[in-house]
Amino acid sequence: MERKINRVPKLHVKKGDTVKVLSGKDRAKTGEIVAVYPKDRTAIVKGVNMVTKHRKPDADNPNGSIVKLESPIRIDKLMLVVNGEATRIGRKRNDAGKLQRFSKKTGEFI
C-alpha cells in the first residue's frame, strides 16, 4: 500500500505582506494580505477584489443590509512589494542555515 502524502504548497506570499495585483479588474492596486488559504492557493487582500453581499434580515439587523467585503484572489495574480517595488521571490539559505525568502531584484533577504 502506498503512503499518502498531504503536502500544503509553499507560497511566495504570507499574511502581513504588501502585494501588487498583476491582472484582473483591480490591476496595479496594492494592499496588505489579511488571510492566506494555501490549499485553495488564494489570499484576501485589503481593499482589493471587493464584492457586494446582500444580508438577510435577522435579530440583530431586522431590515437586512448590503455589505461590501473582500473576496479571495488567486495567489498567482499577486506579486510581493519590497521597498516600494514589485519583485519576484526566491528562497536560499541565510548565514544561520535557515531557508529564507529573498528579493530577486535586489538580492536582499525579506
Backbone hydrogen bonds, N-H to C=O, Kabsch-Sander energy under -0.5 kcal/mol:
donor,donor_aa,acceptor,acceptor_aa,energy
6,N,4,K,-0.6
7,R,5,I,-0.9
16,G,33,I,-2.0
17,D,14,K,-2.0
19,V,17,D,-0.5
19,V,31,G,-2.8
20,K,79,M,-2.7
21,V,29,K,-2.6
22,L,77,K,-3.4
27,R,24,G,-1.5
28,A,21,V,-2.8
29,K,26,D,-1.9
31,G,19,V,-1.9
33,I,17,D,-2.5
34,V,44,I,-3.2
35,A,44,I,-1.2
37,Y,42,T,-3.0
41,R,37,Y,-1.2
42,T,37,Y,-1.7
43,A,73,I,-2.2
44,I,35,A,-2.7
45,V,43,A,-0.6
46,K,32,E,-2.9
48,V,45,V,-1.9
51,V,69,L,-2.9
53,K,51,V,-0.5
53,K,67,V,-3.5
55,R,53,K,-0.6
55,R,65,S,-3.3
58,D,61,N,-1.8
64,G,61,N,-1.2
65,S,55,R,-1.4
67,V,53,K,-3.2
69,L,51,V,-2.3
71,S,49,N,-1.8
73,I,43,A,-3.0
75,I,41,R,-2.4
77,K,74,R,-1.2
78,L,75,I,-1.8
79,M,20,K,-2.1
81,V,18,T,-2.8
82,V,80,L,-0.6
82,V,85,E,-2.9
85,E,82,V,-1.7
87,T,80,L,-2.7
90,G,102,F,-2.3
92,K,100,Q,-2.2
94,N,98,K,-2.4
97,G,94,N,-1.7
100,Q,92,K,-2.5
102,F,90,G,-2.3
103,S,108,E,-2.7
104,K,88,R,-2.3
107,G,103,S,-2.3
110,I,101,R,-2.4
